[in-house]
């Protein structure tokens, strides 16, 4: 049976409870957040967003919950996106105030170098903000783990959920799917109902054992037939499954924690929640004249496969027979993951769906042609694509599709500009952006 010995590195949960106590936040105050807590490899962010959308629909009809907190990562444009109340990121000055209240509240520690790191600070800020703002429910996405994740300090969550588990973050959580499932199930709590999407047998077995150890119930969720299958936001089975998991979690919260006078979700709430769902950067289409942009922040093998399948299906439906659009891929990936493997998965999936990609543009995480960085950028400076990576990426694609034209653009701005130029040579372009 996998155990904590599989974890590598300094556990990010270290110090979190003590820091919250130093900030004056008791276990009782934290429990009043009524947390809906979600882990997983693929789909945990979308599941959180669906829970938020269902609760917003219930809120609009009944007035409850008055305030819904949402903590997710990463952000797309501004860091405040990670901490939202009623679907609105904290205002910039509000976010800054809470960050400094946390930072200054911990400044008296005897060894400041042992203070919170980046993600720990953001999590502490979210708890601090949600308590100060008196939210009625807080939806939390783990960072990348579970058992030792910085977020795993909630002793009485309203419900816990596990989205699809796959092979990612192996250096910290692996090396096997059983190890990863063990970590993800670390969010289970006695007395808090647990839910999970259907998992492969090896992962499901671990989740069941962990639920028994933690003396809680575990229910595996299939696609719920009450979910409106024809909704535009549910183009993929992945999102149908994520929304079904979210529906189970939302119902569990309302049944256990909401005042009985407000009742549960109605069919109209569910329909509204699905229709109003919006999660930027996930299965996200933007139409811009004769340019169609398809964005998905997939960055592991499982996610990349789903993104490629989604693009294959939807781009076929939106393709013009009279004025066909060229297809372009913009791919950026620089990490310790196997980017060449992900690129090959995209190529193979498109081939299997008989989707021709005319151009592939390899890029980096560098945003601007003029080298300027956003002042709120809180990550290390963008890395360049090494000659070795560039060669591996080109070989990975060419091994599947030797006829595609491959370019390298050192910035995202340059890659977008090139895609537009390629489309403007003809009738337009369908561009998938991922990695």
N, C-alpha and C positions, 0 to 999 in steps of 0.2 A: 504493500500500500504506500503510495507517495506520502512524503512527510515534509516538514519544514526544512529539512536538510537540503532539499533541492533548490532552495532560494540562494541567489548569489548577490553579493553587494550589501550595502547598509540598508536595512529595512526603512522605507520612508515613513512608516507609522511611528518610528522612534521619536519620542518627544511630543507628539501631537497632543495627547491627553494632558500632559503637564503644562504645555503652553496654553491650552484652553482654560485650564484652571487658573493660571496666572493672569489671564485676561478677565477672570471673574465669571466664566461660564460653567455652571454646574452641570452635572449629569441630568438633573431634572430639567433645566432650561433647554438642554440639547434634545432631550426626549420630546419636548413640546413642539419641536419642529415637525414631528410626524413624517419622518423621512420615508420616501419610496426609493429604494436603493438598488442599483442595477450594475451588473458586471457582465463580462463577455469579451469575445475577441472581435466579432463582427456584428454591428447593429445595436450596440448598447446606447450610442448617442441618439440614433433614430428612435429607439424605444423610449428613451427619456422625453424626446420631443413629442412623440405620440401621447404619452401620459399627460404632458403639459397641455396638449391640444384638447384631449378629452376633458380634463379638469376645467379648462377655459370654457368649453361648451357648457358644462354643468354650472359654472360660475355665472355665465351670461343668463342662464335660465332661472337660477335659484338665488344668486348672490353669494353662494358658497362654493369654494373657499374664497374669502375676500382677497387674500394675497397668496400667490403661488410662487415659490422660489424654484429656480432651476440652475443647477451647477453642472456644466459640461466642459469638455475640451476636445480639440484646441479651438482657438478663435480664428476667424477668417480675416477680419479687418482691424478690429480694435479689441484690446484685452478685456474690456468690460463685458463683451459678449459672453464670457464664461460665467458671469453671475447676473442672472436676470430675475426680475420680479414682474409677474403678469406679462410675460413675453417681451419685456423691455429691459435691455441692459442697464445696469446702474449708470447714472449720469457720471460724466468724467470727474466732476468735483466731489460727488458722493463717493465714487470708487476710491479716489485719492484719500479722502478723509478716513475711510474705513481701513485702507492699507496702512496709513500712518498711525492710526489708533492701535492696530495690531503691532506694528513694528516698534512704536514707542513703548507700548505696554510690555514688550519683551526686552527692552534695551537695558534693563537693570540686571540682566543675567550675569553671573560671574564670568562666564566665558562666552562673549558675543559670537565667536567663531563657530560655536555649536548651535547657533540659532537656525531658524527655518530656511530651507533652500527654496528655490523658485516655486515649484508646485505645492510644496508644503505651505508657503506663505499665501498662495492664492486660495488654497482650501481653508486655511484659518480665517482668511478675510471673508470667505463666503459664509461660514458659520457665524462669525461675528456680525456680518451684515444682516443675515436672515433673522438672527435673534433680536437685533436692534430694530429691525423693520417689522417685527412681529408677524412673520408669515404664518399661515395656517397649515401649510404643507410644504415640504422641500423635496424636490426630485434631485437625486444625486447619481452621477455617473462616476464610477471608479476611474482612476488614472489608467494603469495598465495591468493591475494585478487583482488582489482581493484580500487574502489573509494578512499580508503585510503592507497593504496599500495605505497611503497617508489618510485616505478617506474612511478607513474601516474602524471608526471609533463609536459608531451608533449602537447602543446596547438594546434599544427597543424600536427598531424600524417598524413602520406600519406593514410593509411587505418587502420582499427581496425578489429580484429577478435575474436570470442568467440568459443573455442572448447567445447566439451561436458561438461555440468554442472552436478555435482552430489553432494552428501552429504559428504563433507569433510571440515576440519577446522571449525567445528561447533562452537567451543568456541569463535572464533573471528568473524565469518561471519554468523552463524546460528541464530535461530535453524531450520529454514525451507528452502526448496529449493527456495522459493520466495525471502527470505532474501539474500541467496547466489547469485542468479541471479541479484538482485539489485546491489550488490557490484561489480560483474564481469562487468556489463554494465557501471560502472563508467568510463571505458576507452573511451566510445563514445565521439566524439567531433563534434561540428557543422562544416559542410563543409567537413568532412572526412567520406567517405563511410564506413559503417559497414557491416560485414558479420558474419554469425554464422552457425555452423552445426545445423541440426534439433535437437530441444530440446523437452523434455516432455512439454505438454501444459502449465503447471503452470509456468515453467521457460520461455517459449517462450513469454507468455503474458507479463511478467515483462520486458523482453528485448524490446519488441515492444513499451511499454509505455515509457521506458527510452530513446529509440531512438527518439520518438516523442518529449519528453521533451527537448532533447539536439539538436533538429532540424537537424537530420541527417537521411539518408536512411539506412534501414536494410534489407539485403537479406539473406534468409535462404538457405543453400547449401546442396544439395544431392550429392551422388556419381556422379562425372562427367564422362560421357561415353568416353571422350577423353583420360582419364587416362588408360594406358595399364594394363588391369586387370590381365594379366598373369605374370606380373613382380614378380620376387622373393621377392622384397622388400614390396610387397603388399599382403602378405599371409592372412591378416585379413581384414574384412570390416572396422574395426576401422582405419587402416592405409589408406585404400582407401578413407575414409571420410576425414581424416586429410589432405591427399594430395590434395583432391578436394578443401577444404577450403584454403589451401596454394596457390593453382593455382588461385583462385579468388583474393586473396590478392596481389599476384605477378602481375597479369594482371592490377589490379587497380593502383598499384604503377607505372608500366611502362606507362600506359595510361595517368596518371596525372603528373608525375614528370620526366620521362625520356625524353631527347631530341628526337623530332619526327623522326630524321634520323635513330635512332636505331630500331624503331618498337617494336612490342610485341613479345611474345613467339611464336615460330613455333612448329608444331607437333614434329619435331625432338628435339627441346629444351625440350619439355615436356617428351618425351621418355627418353632422356638422363638424365634429372633431376630425374626421378623416378629410373632409373637403377643405377645412381651414389649415390643415397641416402644412408646414413649410419648414424645411431643414436645409439651408443653403449649403451647397457643395456636396450634397449627397443625392445622386440620381437627379441632377438639377439641369434643366434645359433653359437656355436663354435664346430667344429669337431676336436677331438684329438685322432687319432687312433681309437680304439674301444670304446671310450668315446665320447658321444654327450652331450654337455652342452647347456641348454636353459636358458637364462638370461632375466629377466624382473624386473625392479625396481618398480613394483606395490606395493603401500602401502595404498590403501583404497579399500573398497568393490567393487567399479565399476572397478577399474584397475585390481584387483585380478581376478575377473570373466573373464575379457578379456584375461588375461595371461593364465589362466587355459584352456580356450577354444582354444587358440592358441597352447598350448602345446599338448592338446588332438589331435588336427587335424594333426599337423606336425609330432609328434612322431609316430603316426600311419603310416604315409606315409614312414617314414625313418626306421621303424622297420623291422628287418630281419625275414623272415619265417623259414630259415634254422638254423640260430644261433641267437635266440631272445635275446635281451638285457633286463636286469632288469631295472626297473624304480625306481628312487630315488628322493625325494623332500628334498631340503635344505631350511629351512624356518627360517628367523630371523626377529623379529619385537618386538621392545621395545619402546612404546610411549603411549600417552593417548588414542590412538585409540584402538578398540576392536580387538586385534590380534587373539583371539580365533574365532571370527566371520569370519575373513578372512580365517583362516585355514579351517574352516568348509565349506566355499564357494568353496575352492579348492577341498576338498574331494567330495562334492556333484556334482561338475561339472565333475570331472573325472569319478565318478560313472555313471552319465547320459550319458557320452560318451563311457562307457564300457572300461575305461582305468584302468588297475590294477597297483597300486603303491605298490611295495614290501617293501620299506623302507622309513621312514620319519626321517630326522635328524633336530632336533631343535638346533639353535645356537644363538649367540649374535652378537653385532657389533664389538667385540674384534677381531683384525685381526690376530695377531701372537701368536704362542705357547710360544715364549720366552718373551712375554709381551712388546716387543718393539713397540713404536709408531712412525709413520712417522713424520719427523720434520715439515712437512707442514700441519699436521692435525689441522684443525681450529675448531673442535667441541669439546664438553666436553668429558672427558674420557668415554669409553664404559661402559655401565651398564651391570650388570649380569642379567640373567633370574631368576626372583624370583621363589621360590617354588610354590607360588600361580599361577603365570603365567604358569609355567611348567605343573602343574596339569590341569589347564584350557585348555591348548593347547592339551594335550594328550586326555583329555575327549572329546574335540570338534571333533578330528579326529576319535577316537574310536567309537563315537556315529554314525558315518556314515560307517566306515570301521574297524570293530573290529579285523581283521586279520593282519593288517599291523604291522611291527616291527618298533618301535619308539626308537630312541637314542637321547641323549643330548650331544652335543659337545660345550664346552665353547668358542671356537674360530672358526673363519671362516677357518683358515688354517687346523684345525683339522677336520672340517666338510668336506672340499674338499678331504682331505686325506682318510677319511673313505669312502666317495663315490667311490673313485678310487679303494680302497681295495675291496669293495663290488662288483664292476664291474669286477675286475680282477679274482674273484673267478669263474666267468663264462665266457661269451662271450663279456662282456662289459656292459655299462650302459648308459641310457638316464636320465640325471639329470636336473630337473627343480630347478632353484635358484631364489627365490623371497621373498617378504615381506618387 
